[in-house]
Structures are given as C-alpha cells and as structure tokens.
C-alpha cells in the first residue's frame, strides 16, 4: 500500500501520453514548416522572375547613356544610378569585351589568366539583344530572395557592338521586409497549427486521464476501508488466501491477529462519533507501525481489525502483537481524553494446509477469550477454544425461545433481616436447562446472552415475570432483579422498565434493581443519566458484589445507591481467617451506613456467620442458611419449612 515517493503506473502512463502528444506536435510543426516553406519559396521565385523582367526593361530604357562609354575611361553611371535609386533599386554595373569576358576595372592589374567567358554577356554581343538572368541570393543580403541581372549590348560611336554591359538589380529594403514577414509567417503558422492540434489533444488526454483516475479511485474504494485506509473485508480475505496459497508452496506458517478496539462504543457515546473515528485511525496507524513490510491489515467490522503476517514464527508473531498492545496503551494527545486506550488481540498461527475461513475463526476464538478474560491482552489460540465455542453455540441455541419452550425458569431466594430472620423480599434468579434437560449455570449462559445480544429481551422478560410473581406476595415484601451491564448499552432501558411497571401495575417502591460495578466503568456519564432516570421511577438501586471488583469509593459517592451487597467471597474466607475478614466486613458495613445505604451480606451458610453479621449491624442477609433458590410456586412452602427464614 505504500506508494509515497514512487511513480505509480497511472503517473507513468500520463507522462508517456504527454510525451507522445508533444512529439506529435513537434512533427506537425516541422511538417507544416516544410510545406509552407516550400510553397513560399516557389511563390517568391515566381515573383522574383517577374520583377526581374520588369526591372531589366526599366533599366534598359533608362540606361541608354551607357552606349559609347569606353570601359577604360570608366563608366559614368550617375544618371542610371540616380534613376535606379528613384525606384529603390540597387545598381551594380560590369563591362564585358566582345568575347564575353569581364573587363578589368580602371586601374586594376590585368589578370595573368584570361577570365572565363560569361555566356549571357556573349549572347548579348552576338545577338545585340537584351537578356535577363536570375541568380541566387547574395551573401549578406538577407538570403532567400533572388535578384535579376540584365545583359545589354554595348556599342561604339558608329553603332557597332563592341561588348556588353551587365547591370545587377536588387531591392535590399523590400527584400529584408519580405524576409522578416516570411519568417514570422513561417514560424507562426506551424505553431498555430500545433496549438490547434495540441489543445484538443490535451483536453482529450486530460479527460481520459480523469476518467482513468476515477476508475482507479473507484477500484481503490472497492478494496480499501475509506476511514482507516486499511484493506476492507473482501480484500483482506483475498490477502489471507494468497498468503496461505504461498505457504502451501514454501511450507511457511501464516500469522493471523484478530484485533478489537476496546471501549470504542464508550468513546462514541462520551465524545462523539468523530472521536471514535479518530480512535480507529489511531489504532490503524499503531498497527501499521507494528507490522512488517508486506503484512496485510484490514478492517473487518466497526471495531475489528485483522492482520495477516506471511512467513512468520510464533515468537515473532507474539512480539508484534505485544508491541501493538503496548503502543495502544500509551495516551495519545490527539484524543479527547487523558487515559490511554487498549486493544484485545487474538493470535493464531495457521499451517499451510489450513483453510482461510478456519484460520480466521481460530483467531476470532482467541480474541473472544481475550475479551472474556478482561480485555487489554493478547491470547493465543488453543484447540480447547473450539470445544468452548461449540458449548457456547449450544447455550445460545438453548436461550432462543427458552421461555416458550419451558427451558427457562425463575427461581427466588429470600433476603432476611439480620436481627430476627424475618423475610423481607426475594431475589429473582434465572435457571436454564439444555435441550437434553441438563442444567446450564448462569455463569455460563449470562455471558452468552450478553455476547449475542439476547440479554436485552431476556432481561425485560425476566423483569416482567418477576413482577407478576411478586404481585401475589405480601405488600411489605420486595423483589430484586439483576440488570446486566449490557442492558445499559441501550439508551431506552429506563423507558422499557417503566413500560413493564405500567403493564404489570407493580408498585415501584417494592422493586429493587441490582447492578455490578462493571456497569460504571468507562461510560459513567451515560450510565449516570440512566440510573437517575431509573431512580425517578421510584424504585431502589443496589450495588452488587461489592469488594471483589473495582470497589471504587468514588462510585459510592457519585452514584446514589440504596443498598450495598457484600460479595460472598468474604464469608467464604471467614471460616479460615476470621479476624481479617471480619474487619473487612465491618469496614464495608460502616462505610455503607455512613453513606446512607442498607448493607446486605451474600453467601451466609452458617450460624456463626449469621451471628457475626448481626453483631456488625449488617441489615440484611442472603444465603443457603435461609433458603435455596426455588421456583415461584414453592416460595411459600420453602418459608414454612425453613425456620431460619421465618
């Protein structure tokens, strides 16, 4: 893709066409000049002959005084010269003897060898008649125009012919003017003809070149992602097929990196689409800088890139992926935020016989693992990922139409008062069975529902069913329903929940919605707005699993939660390191109370844990000690059977 500083094929073709047009133009200039020059020369020769005859006749009429002049005395051509000058003529007089030989000028030394006979002079002596001859241009007289020489018989006093007189007639001024005009015309006419050819030719050439450029641009757009300048999906797949084809000949391995831009949607939501586009271009530049010359990089989807690295080893592939990951973590001044970005990268080393679709899928599976493990990391493909993918596809299949098929059920687990064990409400928990009847853990099917987008409708359906069930409970009991972080990606979440409350007629004051801290990471402005709208409905908000995730005190101060739920991990540790875990739980309870929240402890399974939590003034308890999750129709019976939940 790098063409900077190089002459492209289109540039070379354009230059070649321009040179061709210029050569053709020069050929036209020369051809027109030769044709026109020949025509002008022929016309001037005809004109010179005609003028020469007229000049000779005029000179003969005016130069009769030359008769009887002795060459030895020298002619007195003053009258003839004056007559010629009056007609803008240049007159040159020469004498010849009776044999037609030139007579030396007065005072000149006679030549040792007789000069040759001049035929025109001899003819004038023999015939006694005038004749006119045309000679070539005289050197220094402007060239190109011929002048006339008139030969007349010279007679003595008795009238006998004794020799000849040659008078050369020329018009230097007129000849120079004509020569200049001819030269201007001879130069201008070919240039004009050339321009008449060159301008339309250039217009046609430029039009053709623009059409070619548009075709090239259209072809490039068909291959290139216009936002990032990387290959598009189709071109990247072609590059991968070529790399695998070449590997089949050489036996080399082909590296494939599937790259996801973390939090791109959050950037779009918080800073606008322009910031998201800028982030994509930054990532494209980072990846190009990390790859080798000859590697291919393409954008496969909104936040997804794929790189194809032919003829590479595992160590080199890991180093390149690590370099890209490190570069993406560094803050970029051009972005609208101070924190650095991150990438999730799935890496796969394809063998020569591997199909392109299979190798891309392997890299995608590795990328999925990188995202599931917390993002901002590189994960290499493992064959075990295929089994996990098969399992996830089975789970996704089970989730579709799970309610109508009876595979999905709501179970409810009680929450009790820490002081007296009185049941205050129940948490609604989903249970899913596979088509073969085997149970699927929420820890397995909830991530699949989030990844596939099924969580949005599943969550609303769960809420509606939970409210319709809780409507039959005593009026002082609440129902708690979990919200997935993915549900907060929809801006209409509060509107959908309000619609469910209206449809069921359930009192909002008896509804608690549980969220985890992961909801609050990265998209705080948007999530804060949604939480405010949910609170405005009159329901309560609980922060779930506190103490195991980010446990940010800033989140407790900024967001108005009604309840703080301590994660079960602290009670699991209480049995083997009681003092340490007791102090942590005490601090969390004290912090929650200071911030005006009720505190719930999850995972209570023993009387010792119950007693400890009661002494620490924990408000509510939840765990197997008070009852396991049961279907809706068994809630009342479970309370009667379990005295701890009385």
C-alpha angles and dihedrals in degrees: 000000000000110000102148112127093013133101109245124214091255092054092050092050091049093050091047092052092048091051089049091052092048092050090049090049092051090049090052091050092052094044093049091045092052093045094046093043091053092049092048092047092052092048092048092049092053090047092047092053093051092047091046091057092048091047092048093050091048092047093049090053093049099038101060088115087077090074111102094021115137111223090212090063091046123242124276100218095163092117094046092046091049090049091049093045089054086062094044090254128148110220126202117179125200129176128219130192125234091277092055095253119137115259113228115248116259111283094014121129111252112247118254090230122046112252117244122268114259108224097213092051092048090049090053090052094047098044100030088222133120120250135186126217130186118220133189123270117291115242112257093016097103098276127231097066123086125219134212131248118198118204115200131176116253117218133195126228091282092053096251117141108250101165145322139273122216117204118189114207122199138163105207098173096049091042091054092049092049091046092053091048092048092050092050092048091043090053100038099046096057090045090050090049090048091051091049087056099035100051097052090041091053091045091053090044094050091046090051091046092051089050090050091048090051090050091049091047091049090049090049092050088052088058104031133066102238095212100052103018091234125124118283124235097273094046092047091052089051090051090051092049090051092049093050090046091053090045089056088062100040099033092231124145122245120220121215125191120191107198128192122193105229119228095002092143090051090053090051092048097044102037106017137256092288090062090049091051090048090051091052091052090048091052091048089053091047092051093046089051091052098046127080125248107275095030116122125229125189139172109233101178142349097299100006128101129178126200124198116204114186123206099012138143127229094251093051092046091052091049093052092048090048092050091052091048092050093047091051091053093060113095114252116216092212093064123092093239138058100226120087123248127235142211135216112214132192115197129200133173108210123207120226095254093051119112120240094239092051094049093049090049091051091053090048091052090052090049091051089054091050090055093045090052092057105282125251093086146089120246123186120218119264126187088236088070089071092060091046090051091050089051092049091051088052090051092048089052090051091051094056110091088355094145096047092045093051094240093116122069138173118231125187130214121194126242113205138193111263093221101053108004093244113161109247100172147318136257115227112228127185123232124191132189126201119239088264090056097253115136120252116209119238087233086064106037099039093063089047091051090050094048094047095043092241089119093080098063092030091056094049091046090050091050093050093048092046092051093048090051094046091049087077094054127092112288093245095061125092131206122221121209127186123232120206119227087236091062089063090063088076111080091209095060094113091047092052092049091048089052091053091050090051093046094050098034089224115160108251090217090068093053125091122186117203121209132175127228091253087076089064098051118104101346101061099143094053094040092047090055091050093048090051090052091049092050089050088063088067098248128126127250124215127194105221131207094013114182100034103068128038094323090196115183087203089065091054091052097043101043121056106230124174097203138029118207117203112218118248092239091083093056091046088057094044092079095062104026103028103164096050096046092042090057092049091050091048091052092050092049091049092047092050093050092047089055092049097254132131113237125223126191116210128204099034107168107152138053090237090059090047093051093047092050092048091053089051090055094245106172105214137016134205130183148095090294088073099034144309121250109280135180117273095257091056098051096095094044092049091055091052093049095048112065091188088067096047 
